[in-house]
Every structure is written in structure tokens, then in C-alpha cells.
């Protein structure tokens, strides 16, 4: 099954379909990637923040980050 990992409703639909077809869902793997060739100055702050989070989550130090929804909002709480 495929779902746009940036679209929460697409993820919910994919999970519901998996459970309907298989009866359960033990593991969900998200294989998302973005490639944009441009100079560093061309990237927005938001794109840079997402890239930094992805880089962190790929490191062994993030091994205990599981089942989490991480909000990237530039430090704003609202």
C-alpha cells in the first residue's frame, strides 16, 4: 500500500485498508524521500527544518523515538 506521508488522512486510510485486508497491522514502514537540487539559499527555513529532523531520525541516537508525531513549527507553540 502506498500513502502520501505528508497527508494524515492518506495514512489513516492506508492503515484502515491494511487492517481490513489483513486483520491487524504490526509494523508500518514509511519510506519517504525528497530530492531538490538547488543552492542552499534557495531552500526555505521550513525545508531546512524538515531536512534536519529527517537527518536526526536516521541516526542511531534516535533509535528510541517510536510511535511519535513530531511537529515542526519553528519553535512556535500556536
Secondary structure, 3 states (H helix, E strand, C coil): CCCCCCCHHHHHHHHHHHHHHHCCCCCCCCCCCCCCCCCHHHCCHHHHHHHHHHHHHCCHHHCCCCCCCCCCCCCCCC
